[in-house]
């Protein structure tokens, strides 16, 4: 049987232990048998492997292919430039990801605690790593539980298990035996490693250490969770493979057709074969978007800096874009949607109801209706918590429920008064706490708080106005109805009562005067409702996954705007994977009382349906799902385990920053997409110019060195300038991109094709008009110069044509304008200095520049007209 189903004596007997603890000799033997109380961790990824992993991309393989052939044909400058770009790209990614993969190390650090243990009948403090099953330990308020334990004896014991179960309220603990299958969060006689003692003290026997603890099971889940490729990684990889096949195919066609034509006309020669191989290789160099890896990496790095300003720390570079692609956010409740601070919302007596305003534990706030001060005074007296202000933030010590009562009394302007004489602490059987105080004129008073039904059973009178009247069945019915109303709204309800004692009367919880109720909840964050509404407009579904109770989860869901079906962890347990997927498809959006395994199953089921899933959380119990999800987002106040398992860490806990990150991710994706379109459009034009010239039997319009210059000057700077482009209007009013969609959707590919074809036709017309098809070497050189300059102009115009399709203001990015002016300046420098002889081109005359500008104007007009017509047809 599990330990929680056994008596203390049975557990001790099963562990061959005693209430006085083990001997030192027994503990040493068990340490050899069970090993240290540590979590097993995997070997950390070495920096060299992180660096090498930056080259795992098909686009990178294509560029390495281009380097190889550039070396083969003697283009050493080309090779060095491409290698420099690859190295820069790898270094940026390397330094960004060097700190990743520390989840298991953080888990191990949780065990680096001191424990008070009984050995050889003596109380000792030892490193928690040396605890063994059968050890008996002592725990006090403020201690962290060092291992999984069965309680032997407990006094006023409350434990914060939010990090493990997600429950926002500290759990009452006692040693009583439990029967039946009970969820982790309801095992009241058990303590779990990594949780924290809030109040009371206890003696407990260790039943599980290291990997045998509940935390150990989570460690295994993190090990087993496979990290998913981001949508951008998948799309770029698919894009690279397709591009590679197209490049190889075009080069092969050019080589075969040119060789066949030469063979048929002139019989073929070795020199001709080498020349055509040179043309094919030049075409391959032109086709490869050399700047793409650097553009993507730098765009993501800029996004990292922008997100940092928006309170989101990025731990993994490639994850920046994923939030912009996600269509589902699975969010924890406690500390993410809610403030993780109990707050009294309502106070009630038979005279009326008051609503209390304010945020968190701050005593600033108002009470809508004045009620009997006794209601708040009892909450102050029956209280062992404390409240203090540190660095403009209010912090508590003790039970959050009691801290909420301190705040409600402060808002009502009530002080405690009276000297505490005695206390009957809360326990799980009585469900009450009572304090005896000395009042004025030598009177003594009992003040009691606790579960309303149990408290009413001990009351004989009720306070109406300032009069104590006999408690009638009508009064009881009204009080019970109000309690049920609050409980139905998932509020935590406490009742309050008092009695003045006669001189010799004993301190007993009987004959009390019922005063009223206070109802509290861990409230939603003020900005969450608007943030969830924004995600809904953006086509993103929000699913709440929490370890808290069903009623609480439903109530918070209603408040923040998460609707749909509800399933508990027990119900999820009974569903197979297909049934769980069907439930998710049917609109179940709230999961309550779940355990880490359920969270992983939910994320996996959504991913299997093709969704891109973001998972938010703060607890140890969230870590496996954070790692499993496409993107893991940990909140700033969460555990180190959650932060190390996540891709993002919010520097504060606001859900709004997740929405900001989604907007940033979408914007980054748009800018990367613009860069890819620019690179492909330009490269497609270069490829088509050479390809069609060879097919049509024309002279070569562009040489290898001219292609290199174009790629170096017009590709890099403008594409990089897109990285800081502002985001287009309505970016959060569109649905997420489909996971099946390529890096460029069909309308974008069609635009690239049109731009490439139009630019190619204009370039070949200019080439032919300038005498490029003749045998005059000087005329061919001038024709090549015309095409060379037109392609540079064409790619500069492309910068603005592509931005137009993203609804970006024309003059909004000075870097774009600067990059275009830099291209023009470099081109002029090349044309009208001795460098033109190195590149074997001729300076253009004013008339030729006029023809060039006319060709550019025609290209721009056709491009804008095409986008206008397509846009009208799309919305017709």
Secondary structure by P-SEA (a helix, b strand, c coil): cccccccaaaaaaaaccccccccaaaaaaaaaaccccbbbbcccccaaaaaaaccccaaaaaaaaaaaaaaaacaaaaaaaaaaaaaaaaaaaaaaaccccaaaaaaaaaaccccccccccbbbbcccccccccbbbbbccccccccbbbbccccbbbbbccccccccbbbbbccccccccccccccccccccccccccccbbbbbcccccccaaaaaaaaaaabbbbbcaaaaaaaaaaaaaaaaaaaaaaaaaaaaaaaaaaaccccaaaaaaaaaaaaaaaaaacccaaaaaaaaaaaaaaaaaaaacbbbccccccccccccccccccccccccccbbbbcccccccbbbbbbbccccccccccccccaaaaaaaaaaccbbbbbcccbbbbcccaaaaaaaaaaaaacccccccccccccccccccbbbbbbbcccbbbbbbbbccaaaaaaaccbbbcccccccccaaaaaaaaaaaaaaaaaccbbbbbcbbbbcccccccccbbbbbbbbbbccccccaaaaaaaaaaaacbbbbbbccccaaaaaaaaaaaccccccccaaaaaaccaaaaaaaaaacccccccccaaaaaaaaaaaaaaccbbbbbbccccaaaaaaaccbbbbcccccaaaaaacccccccccaaaaaaaaaaaaaaaaaaaaaaaaaaaaaaaaaaaaaaaaaacccccccaaaaaaaaaccccaaaaaacccccccccccccccccccccccaaaaaaaaaaaaaaaaaaaaaaaaaccccccaaaaaaaaaaaaaaaaaaaaaaaaaaaaaacccccccaaaaaaaaaaaaaaaaaaccccccccbbbbbcaaaaaaaaaaaaaaaaaaaaaaaaaaaaaac
